[in-house]
Amino acid sequence: MPYALFCDDAKVSKTYPTEANVWKHAKESGLVVDVEPKDNTPTPRRVLDVGYEIRECEPDPGENPEKNECEAREQRDFQLASGS
């Protein structure tokens, strides 16, 4: 089942093949924050900004999650190559 990013029950991202894909795009968009653990764990844990969540969902009609991921990867590669 594909996944997308939601805010207040509204889908705010394209649909991607895996939850990990959505986490990656949320982080690139500045929506992932690290919080200090309450226990003695040495590593902060990552959470989505307030109001955001990742959910399983059906793609919109005509939407292809694999194509969305491929296009996002190509855009990232282009930005890295151009120094943006």
N, C-alpha and C positions, 0 to 999 in steps of 0.2 A: 504494500500500500504506500503511495506517495505521501509526502509531508509538505506543509507550508507554514509560514509564520503568521500568527494571528495577533491582533490587538483589540481588546474589548469585543471579542466575538466576530470581528471583521477580518477577512483574509487580506493581508497586506504584502504578500510576496507571491512570486510565481510558485508553482508546485514543482518540487524536486524529488528525485527517486528515493532518497534516504533522509533520515533525520540528521545524520552527520552533515549532509550537504547544506541543509537549512542552518545548522549551527555555524558552519563556515561563512555563509553569506551574512548571517546576523552579526557575526564578529567583524567582518569587513565593513559593515554598515555602522559599527560603533554601538550595537545594541547588546553586547555581552560585557558584563562587568565581573571582576574578580572580587569575591568577598572573603574576608578572613574567616578561617574555620573556627568554630566555637570549641572544638576539642583540641587535642594536641597534635593534629595533623599538620605537617610542615608546609603543605601546599594549599594555596587559596583555591576555592572552588569557583567555577564559572557559573553565572546565572544570567538569565535574560533580564534586560531592563524592566522596570515596573510596568505591568500591564501587557507584556508580551508573552506569548507561549507558542510552542511548536506542537502542531497536531497532525494526526493522520487526516487526509482528506482526499476526495476525488478531484482529479484535475478538472478545470473548466472545460466546456465543450471545445474541442479542437486543440487543446493544450497538450503538449508532449513533455512530461517531466525530464526525460533523458535529453531531449533537445534543449530544454531550458538550462540544464547543467552544462552541456557542451558549449552553449553560447556564453554562459557566465565564465567558464574556464578560458575561452578564447578572448573575452574582454579583459580578464585579469592578466593573461599572457601579454596582450597588447599594451596594457598599462605598464607592466613591468619592463617591457622592451623599450617603451618610449620614455621611461623615467618619471611617469606621472604618479 
